[in-house]
């Protein structure tokens, strides 16, 4: 009985720690994330940054004072970039996606990009959502 009670308490303690965001400072972000911020958002201050220890994966969320939100994987690669109404910096948009947007939607630009699993979801400034393969090949327009 004592072993069961101890196991339950340990499981509850571990569960309480999972899923909790904790604030982090710039220097606690992975090197690759800091390089992305320094390269594409030089001089833009961080409003806040958190480390999220989800059950499935751990990641960092960074919100800049200009409203840009970037999710970084634990290794520092960006997972999603939401620039609201501003363009995602050209160097962060995969070349195949940029070519497709330029050829098919020349008056628009990418404001939100999300790399999840085997797909990439892209939103343009006109609200149009598109799905691409992870390598950047167009799949379909999403409603």
Legacy VTK file of the C-alpha trace (Angstrom):
# vtk DataFile Version 3.0
C-alpha trace
ASCII
DATASET POLYDATA
POINTS 143 float
0.000 0.000 0.000
2.831 2.347 0.886
4.488 1.759 -2.519
1.247 2.524 -4.330
0.780 5.759 -2.376
4.367 6.850 -3.079
3.930 6.043 -6.791
0.741 8.106 -6.969
2.381 11.081 -5.247
5.397 10.914 -7.583
3.163 10.690 -10.658
1.100 13.672 -9.502
4.267 15.683 -8.849
5.684 14.910 -12.293
2.358 15.708 -13.964
2.192 19.061 -12.171
5.538 20.069 -13.686
4.601 19.077 -17.239
2.784 21.705 -19.277
3.771 24.640 -17.153
5.298 27.578 -18.942
8.216 29.160 -17.191
9.780 32.470 -18.099
13.238 32.440 -19.676
15.744 35.131 -20.515
17.332 35.703 -23.932
20.563 33.976 -22.883
18.587 30.845 -21.877
17.253 30.359 -25.409
19.046 27.816 -27.621
21.897 29.275 -29.706
20.024 28.677 -32.973
17.001 30.630 -31.678
19.219 33.542 -30.575
20.881 33.567 -34.011
17.465 33.721 -35.732
16.393 36.620 -33.515
19.681 38.495 -33.977
19.667 37.976 -37.757
16.051 38.726 -38.616
14.970 40.990 -35.748
18.096 42.948 -34.798
17.431 45.543 -32.136
13.854 44.351 -31.512
13.409 43.668 -27.822
11.758 40.596 -26.395
8.479 41.333 -24.648
8.577 37.913 -22.994
9.876 34.408 -23.586
8.721 31.136 -22.053
9.804 27.527 -22.006
6.870 25.146 -22.339
7.401 21.574 -21.180
4.497 19.822 -22.940
4.041 16.087 -22.643
4.740 15.621 -26.375
7.517 18.150 -26.869
9.331 21.005 -25.234
9.489 24.376 -26.953
10.164 28.064 -26.456
7.695 30.837 -27.228
9.130 34.284 -27.852
7.002 37.394 -28.234
8.747 40.525 -29.471
7.667 44.073 -28.601
6.558 44.566 -32.229
3.982 41.760 -31.781
5.846 39.025 -33.662
5.437 35.592 -32.058
7.963 32.853 -32.754
7.804 29.304 -31.465
11.140 27.503 -31.330
11.677 23.800 -30.902
13.900 22.677 -28.041
16.890 22.596 -30.433
16.298 26.241 -31.466
14.759 25.685 -34.923
11.694 27.808 -35.495
8.405 25.925 -35.508
6.044 28.814 -36.240
6.283 32.532 -36.945
3.278 34.824 -36.651
3.901 38.397 -37.755
0.229 39.476 -37.577
0.093 41.935 -40.499
3.785 42.304 -41.316
5.726 40.087 -43.693
7.693 37.161 -42.342
11.335 38.007 -43.172
12.200 36.629 -46.611
15.106 34.576 -45.285
12.748 32.607 -43.044
10.293 31.677 -45.810
11.458 28.541 -47.647
12.495 29.332 -51.244
9.864 27.061 -52.839
7.096 28.738 -50.825
8.384 32.208 -51.698
8.469 31.313 -55.417
4.918 29.959 -55.313
3.592 33.050 -53.542
5.406 35.411 -55.918
4.144 33.547 -59.008
0.546 33.042 -57.895
-0.113 35.884 -55.457
2.275 38.675 -56.469
0.418 41.368 -54.508
0.534 39.428 -51.237
3.092 38.262 -48.697
3.459 35.640 -45.958
2.381 36.798 -42.491
2.208 33.440 -40.703
4.087 30.207 -41.285
3.892 26.995 -39.319
6.024 23.852 -39.749
4.213 20.945 -38.126
4.898 17.311 -38.896
5.122 16.642 -42.609
3.265 19.808 -43.631
3.780 23.518 -43.633
0.871 25.916 -43.251
1.216 29.398 -44.688
-1.098 32.378 -44.375
-0.923 35.433 -46.612
-1.791 39.003 -45.651
-5.133 38.655 -47.473
-6.121 35.796 -45.118
-5.566 33.000 -47.652
-4.311 29.773 -46.053
-2.226 27.277 -47.991
-0.678 23.902 -47.251
2.753 22.864 -48.475
4.863 19.779 -48.016
7.719 20.107 -45.552
10.049 20.584 -48.550
7.948 23.514 -49.817
5.869 21.956 -52.597
2.339 23.366 -52.824
-0.427 20.931 -51.815
-3.706 22.874 -51.627
-5.551 25.962 -50.470
-7.086 25.578 -47.034
-10.433 27.063 -46.061
LINES 1 144
143 0 1 2 3 4 5 6 7 8 9 10 11 12 13 14 15 16 17 18 19 20 21 22 23 24 25 26 27 28 29 30 31 32 33 34 35 36 37 38 39 40 41 42 43 44 45 46 47 48 49 50 51 52 53 54 55 56 57 58 59 60 61 62 63 64 65 66 67 68 69 70 71 72 73 74 75 76 77 78 79 80 81 82 83 84 85 86 87 88 89 90 91 92 93 94 95 96 97 98 99 100 101 102 103 104 105 106 107 108 109 110 111 112 113 114 115 116 117 118 119 120 121 122 123 124 125 126 127 128 129 130 131 132 133 134 135 136 137 138 139 140 141 142
